Amino acid sequence: MQKIKILWFSNTPANADEFFNNELKDTGGWLKSLDKELQTAVDLSIAFLGNNDTPFKYKNTSYYPVKLKITRVDKLLIKCLNIHRFRGYFNECIDIINKVKPDIIHIHGTESIFGEIIGKVDIPVVVSIQGNITVYKHKYFSGIERRFIYGYLNKPINIKSLFFKNDVQTRYKLFTRQSINEKRYLAKSKYIIGRTDWDRRISSILSPDSNYYHCDEILRDSFYTNDWIPKNKPSKIIHTTTGDSVYKGLETICYALNLLNHIGFYVEWRLAGVTDNDLIVNLVKRKLKKDYPGKGLIFLGNLSGDQLTRRMLEADIYVMPSHIENSPNSLCEAMILGMPCISTFAGGSGSLLKDKEEGIVVQDGDPWSMAGAIKEMFNDFTHAVSYGQNARKKALLRHSKEKIVKDLLDIYNKIINS
């Protein structure tokens, strides 16, 4: 039986990172995992933004780097403001489609410039919702208001900082422009894949005529092969995997930790993905002032997948503090390890973690409730452990590799046959 020919368009090269670097980077880990699991079942090709335009094959997947022949000024405009002349991208994408002749095209991400092909090819195109830039932009300043940001960033401008500084204002401008593209792409989309009630409901508004399909994500291998084991006596270590973004809730963490310190309930809160020199940390210090915690906060910086897993296994509970997410992989990873989890009710997190059965869910931006939930878990740690066990059972089913591959192939076949 002839395999289905599938063409992905992705901002990252998926499993080709292994080809380039002889090791897997941690960006887009779920897409790499899906690439590895799917490539034996289908005829898979992946087009991605690369530094050259030479196709290659690695293992069972064909890869097509998409390179623009543009000037330095164009590159600066794309990098800083998302202003681009799309014609170069579009023509290269059409060339790749003509070479591959796929049965179906799958675009990963709603804001990607690859969305320009929607409605302009005869082959069915399905779009995966990763996050939603339109809603992210709406919630962008939920944790740290503009007044703290603009005052801090009003410094003398030089050419280098103007074009290359990845600050909060630049990211917000990028989100603003990406959201315009995203709404246009979604309005034209006939087929959408999502994972949560949140992205399903958003799709029903931004893409009211589309067909929505549910398909979960495969996680990185290290999280399937490890199992969190509770200590006889918890060390009061909390773990959070986060990033240098204002909507990730770092200020909620710091305020909650300060509240716990104030009542003498001391914990060690470890943060992976940020350093104490990051912009977001300085902004949080500026906002909280005397309420910034004087002790207990440990910055781990960026970690590899194996390093991250080891650090999480050392901790007692996991906390996800974001103001907006779709299905945060960090929370899914903690759940599949079996860690007791606390999560803010943000975006699609309510579809992942059931309150008082698989963990504790608190309102985003509420450090008092978060601090109380942490105290509650440590004071009844046996109950917290049972939350983690329930979460692991659910996550193992949700992130089953075999199930996800089957679900995705079923979606592809339904779209092709329709």
N, C-alpha and C positions, 0 to 999 in steps of 0.2 A: 504493500500500500504506500502510495506517494505521500511524503510528509507535507504538512502545511508550510507554505513559505511566508515567513513573518519578517517584517522590517520595523525595527524600533528606531525612534528618534529620541536621543537623550542628550542632556547637557554634559554628562560624564561618560567615560568609555566603558563603564561596567567592568567586566572581568578582564578587559584589555589592560587594565592597570598592572596586572600580573605580567603581561607581555612586555610592558614598558619598563617596569621597575624590579621584576623578579620577586615581588612581594605585593600583597594586597594592601592598598591604602584603606583608610577607614571612611572616606567620604563616599556616600552612596552605597554603603555596605549591603543594603537589602537588594539593590539592583544587581550587584555582582553575584549575590547568592542565587537570585532568580535566573540570571544568565546561565550559571553552572548547572542548575537543576533542569532548565528547559531545553538546553541545546541538544540533548540526545533525543528528545521527543519530536522536535520540529526542525525545519531548515531555517535557522535564525541568522539574521543580519542586523547589525547595529550601526547606525550613523550617529556621529557625535562630533562636538566641536573640538578640533585638534590643531596641531601645529603644522600639519602637512596635508596633502590630499592623495596619499598613496594607500590604496586599500590593502588589507592583509587578512590572513586567516590564522586564528589561534585556537587550538583544540578543535571544537566543532562549530565555532561561530565565525562568521565573516564580519569584518569591521571596516567601516568607511568613514575616515576622518573628513570633516567638512571644514575647509579652510577658505577664508575670504582674502582676496587680493585687494587690500585697502591701504590707504595712506596712514601715516602716523596720527594725523589729526582725526581721521575717522576712528582709529583705535581709541583715542582719548575720549571721543564723544560717546562711543559704545561703553567704555569702562566706567565713565563718570555719570553719564546722563541717560544711558540706554537709547541714545539717538543713533540710528544706523540706516544705511542704505541697504534695504533688504534684498535687492535684486540679486546680488552675488550669492547670498544664502539660498534664495529660492531656486535659482538656476542649478546650483549644485545639488540641491535636494531632488529636483526633478530628474537630473541626470542619474542619481543613485537609484531612484525609483524605477527608472527605465532599465537600468542594468539588472536590478534584483528581480523585478517583475513579481512583487509579493502578492499573496492572496489577501493580506490585510496589513495595514499600517498602524502601529501603536506609538503614540506620542506620550512620553513620560513628563508630566508637568504642564500646568495650564498657562503659565506665563511665558513659556519658551517661544523664541522666534520661529521655531519649527511649526507653530500653529498656523503660519501663513498658508500652508498647503491645504488646510481644511477647506473643503468646498471647491477646490481647484484641480482635483484628481478624481478619476472614475473608480479608484480602489477604495473600499471602505476604510475609514479612519476612526480609531477609538482613542480617547484621551484619558489618561490616568490623572486623578486629582491627588497631588502630593500634599501641598498646603493650598491655601487660597489667598493670593496676594491682596485681593480686594478687601477681604475681611481683616487680614493682618495689618493692612494700612489703617483701617478704621480703629483697630485696637493698639496701634503702634505706641502711643504715648500713655497707655493705661497705667504703667508703673512709675515712670519718671516723666513729669510734665515738661513741656517745652521750655518753661522759664529757667529750669535748672540746666537744661542742655544748651540753649542759645547763649546764656551768659557765660558758660564755661568755655564754649568754643569760639567766642569772639576774640581771636588772636590775630596778630599780623599775618597776612596771607602772602605766601610766595608761590611761584609757579609749581614747584614740586608738590606742596601740600594741596594746592588747588586741584590738581589732576589725580593724585595718587593717595591722598589721605582717605582711608575708609572710615569716615566718621559717621555719626548718627544722622546728620543732615543729608549727607550724600546718599546714605542707604534709603532714607525716606523719599528723596527725590526719585531714586531708582524704583522703589515700590510704587510711587505715584504713576510713573510711566508704564511700568509693567502691568499695573492693574487695568490701564486703558486697553492694552493688548489683550490681556486675559479676558476681559468682558466681551471683547469683539470675537475672540476665538471660541469662547464657550457658547455665545449666541448662535454660532454656525455649526456647533458640534451635534451630531446625531447619536453618538454612542459615548458613554462616559463610564469609567470604572472608578469606584470609591471604596471606602472601608468603614465609614462611620455614619451615624444618623446625621451628624453635622454636615459632612460633605454631600450627603444625599439631599438634605433640605436646601442647601445652598444651590445645588445643581437644579433643583426644581424651580428656582427663581431666576438664576442667571442663564439657564439653558432649558427653558420650559418645554421645548419640543423634543428633548433628547430621551434616549432610553438609558436607564441607569442600571449598572451591574455591580454586584458586590464581590470583591476579591481581596483577601488579606495579603500581608507581606511576609516574605521569608526573612528571618533574622540571620545574623552572622553565626557561623558554626560554633564558636566558643560558647555561645549562650545555650545551645542545645546539649552540649556535652558536660556541663557543670551544674551542680545542684547546691544551692545555699543551705548550709547547716547551721542551726542556731547554737549559740554558745550556752553553756550551763548558766552563766551569769553575763548578761549583755554588758558590753563595754561602753554603751551609749555613744556609738559611732553612727552618724547619719551620712548617707552618700547622695549626691545629686550630680547628674551629668547635664551640663547646661552650655551656654555659649555667650559670646560677647554681643548680645543684642538687648535693647531696652525692654522688649516685651517678654523676656524669658523669666522675669520675676526675681532677679537677684536682690532687689530692695526688700521684697517680702521675706526672703531667707534671712537677710541681715537684721531686719526688724524683729522677726520671730526669735532669732537667736539672742538678741539683746533682751527681749522679754523673759526668756528662759534664764539668762544670766542674772537678771534683776531679782528673780525669786529664788535664786540659788540652785536651780535645776541645770547643772552644767553638762553639756554634751560637746562632742567634737564633730563638727560639720565639715565634711570634705567635699570640695567642688572640683569635678573634672571638666575640662574644656575652657577654663579661664585661668588667668594668672593675676597676681595682685597689681601688675602694671597695666592691665587692660583698661581701656577707656571706660567701660561700663562700671568698673570698680570705683574709679575716681568720681564718676557721676553719682553713684550711690552714696559715697562718703559725703559729697556735697549736699545731697538731698537730706540724708538722715542726721548729719552733724553729730551731736552728742548721743544719738540713738544708734550709731554704728557700733557693732559689737567690739569690745576691747579684747575678747579672748574667744577661742573655740572655733575660729574660722580657718580652714586649711585649704589653700589653693594647690591643686594637683597639676594644672596645665593640661596640655593635650596628651592623650594616652593612646597607645595602640589598642587593638581589640583585646588582645591577651592581657595587657596591663590593666585595662579597664575592668575586665571580668574579675581579675584577681583583687582589685581594690573593692569592687562591689561585694565579693564574697567575704571580705574582712569586716564589712559594715553590719550593723544590726537592722537598720530600716532604710528605705529609699523614699525620697521626697521629690515630687515633680511640681515645681512652683509656677509654671508659665501662665501668662495672661491669655494666650491664644496658641493653639496647636490643632493639628488634625488628629493623627494617631501617632503620638510621639514614640519613636523607636526606643528612646531611653526608658520610658515607663514599661513598654512591652518587654524589654530585655530584663528589667528588674522582676517583672511578673513571672517570666519563664524560668528564672533562676529560683523562684519561690521566696523572694524577699517580702517581708511585710512592707506595704506601700501606702504612702499618703500622696494624694494628687489633688491639685486644684481642679475645679469643674471649669474646664476651658476647652472650647471647641468640641473635638470628638472624644475627649478623655472619658466622658460619661459612658460611652459605648464600650470602653475597654475595661474599666474597673468599677465593680458594683459596690456601692457604699455599704459598710457594715457586714459585708459577706466576703469580699476579696481584698478589702483595705478600707481606708477612710478617705472620703472625698470632702474637700472644703472649698469655700468660695474663693475664687482667685482674688489676689490683692488683700486678703484678710490675714495679717500676721498673728493676730490674737487667736483666731481659730486654729491656725496652723500650729502655733506653739502649744495650744491645748491638746491637739491631736497627737503631737509628739509625746507630750507628757502622759497622755492616756495610753499610748502603745507601750511605753517603757514601764508604766506602773502595772500593766496587765500583759506582760510579754508573752505568756502562754496563749492568750487570745490573739495577740498580734501574729504569732507563729502560725496559728490556724488560718488567719487571713492569707498569709503567704502561701500556704499549702493549697488553699482554694484557688488562689490566683494562678499558681503553677499549672494546676489541672486545666483551667480554662485556657491559659496561654499555649500549652502544648497542643491542644486541639485547634486553636485559632491559627497558630503558626506552623501547623503540620506541612512539611514540604510536599508530601504526596498529594494532600488535599488541595493545596494552593495551585500546584501544577495542573491538577485535574480541573479545578474551577476555572482557571484561566483558559485552558484549551476548550472547555465547554463554551465559554464566552466568545472566544474567537470563532468557533464553529457556528454558533447561533447568529453572529453578525454576518459571517460569510454567506450562510444559507438564506438569511433574510434579504 
